Amino acid sequence: MEKDKISIAIQGDEQWAEELATLASIIAKAPLDKSIKWGAEVFTYNNKNVVSYGGFKNFFTIWFYNGVFLKDQYKVLIAATEGKTKSLRQWRFNSRTEIDENKILEYINEAIEIEKKGLKIKPEKFKPVPPPQLLMNAFADKNLLTAFGRLSPGKQKEYIVFLNEAKQETTKLNRLEKIRPMILQGVGLNDKYK
């Protein structure tokens, strides 16, 4: 497989191959270093994540890791998950005709300036979350209770939030069965991404 095709396969669905190649060629014009993180090309400035891109089922996108600080003069940026996404902002596209190289480079250059200034959202203060009743019931298994108690407060919170986010009871039960062996092994829910 050619290098460019590998890159496109990493970045997203084949349906957006030409569009993603166009975004990649625009980003390559900026003074950024390219690396692979989380299975995708990430462009950095002084080892700080600045921008990346990818394809999804209904759109392709470019995202800015500290996009919350961008002026967004063209009003194109959105938070991927409203209420959850703190800093990252996406610019979504539905067709190649929506790609404007000059505007994208404006945003990238502004994003680089943000990194030079060191702007960051301060992490929220840790707030413990009480375990849901489903998890409390599962603690009848003393091994599970002991293993959960050995996890850091942050890892405990990841599991609790994961269970609480499920809406349906069957989803909650499936999630509990998924995380039970992980808790017993002493690993966090998101350790594989860290």
N, C-alpha and C positions, 0 to 999 in steps of 0.2 A: 504494500500500500504506500502511495506517495506521502511525503511529509504533510502536504496541505490537506489531503484527504483524511489523514489521521487526526489532524487538528479539528477539522469539521466534525468528524465522528465524535470526538471528545466534547465539543461545544454544543452539540444539539442534534436534533432530528434532521435527517437528510432532506426533508421537504424544504428546509431553509438554507441549503448548502450555498447557493449563490449569494443570498443576502448576508449570510454570516461571513463569507469570504470578503464581501464588500466592507462590512464593519471591521474585520480584522485588518484590512489594508488601510483603512482610515486611522485606526488606533496605532498602527505601526508608524505613522508619521509623527507621532508625539514622542517627546524625549522620555520614554519609559522603558523599563526592563521587563521582559516577558519571562514568566515562570508558569509551572503547572502546579495548581493547588486545587484540592477537592476534585480532581479529574478534569479541570478546565483551565484554559489560559487565563492568567491573572496578570495584569500589568501594574507594575509597582514603581514608586519613586522613593529612593533611599530606603528600600525594603518595606515600604508602607503600601498596602493595597490601595490602588486608585480606581481601576476600572476593569470590567470584564464584560463578556457578552455570551449569549446563548440562544438556542431555539427551544421553543415549547410547542405544545399542540396547536394553540390558536394564535400565537404571535412569536416574534423573535425580539430580543431586547439587548440593550446595553445597560449596565448598571454601574453606579458610582458608590463606592463603599462609604464615603463620607458625604453623600449627596444631599443630606439634610442641610448642609451649609451652602450649597449652591444657590445663586440668586434665582435661577430658573426663569430667566427673562422670557422664554418662549412658552412657559407653562406646560411643559411636557412630562415632568417627573411625577412619579407616584410612589407611594410606599407599597411594597409587595403585599404585605398583610397589615391592613389598617389596625392601629392600636397595638401592634406587636413590633413591627419593624421600627427601630429607633433611628438608625443612621443611614442605612442603605436606601438609595432611590433608583428606580428603573425608568428607562425611556423605552416604551414598547412601540413596536412597528407591526403593521399587518401586510405591508408590501414594500418592494424595493423602491418604489417611487417616493415613499415617505422619508427615505434616507437623505439627509442634507449634510454633506461633508463639512462645510464651513461651520454650521451650528454645532455639530458634534465636536469638532476640534475646539470651538469656543468653550464648551462645557468641560472637555478634558483639560484644557489649559487652566481653567478656573479651578478644577479639582486638584491639579498639581500645586497651584498657589495655596490652596487650603492645607495640603500636606506640608508645604514649606512653613506655614504659620503654626502647624501643630494643632489645629483645631480638632477636638474630640468631644463626643458626648460623654459626660461622666457617668460611670456605671451607677445604677440605682443601688441604694443601700439594701443589703440582704435582708429580706423579711421571710421568716420561716412560714411555711404553709402547713396547716394541720392535715394529717392523712385522711383520705376519704374513708367512709365506713367499710367499703369493700376491702381496702387494704388492712384496716384494723381487724376485720374478721379473719383475713389471711394470716395475721400474726398469731393465730392459735397454733400455727406451726412455729415452735420456739426457735428452730434453726433459722427460719426466715426473719423473725423478729431480731435475733442476735446479729445476723448478717446485715440487716437494714440499719441497725444501731451503729455498726462499724463504719458505715458509709459517711462521707463528709456531709455536712448540712446542704451543700450545693447539689450533690448527687441525689440526696434524699428528695430535695425539692424537684429535681428533674423528673423523678419517677411519679411523684404526687401530681405534678402538673400534667404529665402525660396521661394519667388515669382520669384526672378531672376534666380534661379537654374532650373526652369521649362523651357523646350525647346519648347513645343507646346502651342499654344494659349489656347486650351481647358484645358490643365493641369493648366495653369496660372489662368484661370477663376475659375476652380474647387478649386484651392488653395485659391484664394481670398474669395470664398464663405465659405470655411472651417475656415479661420482665422477671418473673419468679427465678428462673435459672441465672439470670444476669445478677440479680441481687445476691443470690447464694454464692456466686463466684466473686463478689466484691467489686464488680465493675459498674461504672456509671452508664446511664442510658446513652449518652452521646460521646463516650470515650473514643469510639472509633473515628470520630471526626476531629479529635483534638490532636 
